[in-house]
Amino acid sequence: MNIASGMDQILTQLRAAAEVAGGDRSAANAAEVSQTDFGQLLKSAVDQVNSVQQTASQLSQEFVRGNQDVELHDVMISLQKANVSFQSMIQVRNRLVTAYQEIMNMQV
């Protein structure tokens, strides 16, 4: 699973939860959307971001050591991928925190 699809699934689940909270969907439709384990999905996305960052770090260290097999453009691309994936994960985290705060502020 790549990072983008994992984050898309998380956002889909958040939207479904918001619709259920707003009364737009029935409980049966909500159960269909949340068949995957949310915690496992989130852990998988974080692990993938970590893997991309470790790969970028290893490539940059190899380049600094003077390894002739590692090109500068490969290092720069891997560092940018790591940055983009980390920034995406931060945005997902921010949306999760916002959703949590909205749920906690709901009147029961």
Secondary structure by P-SEA (a helix, b strand, c coil): ccaaaaaaaaaaaaaaaaaaaaccccaaaaaaaacccaaaaaaaaaaaaaaaaaaaaaaaaaaaaccccccaaaaaaaaaaaaaaaaaaaaaaaaaaaaaaaaaaccc
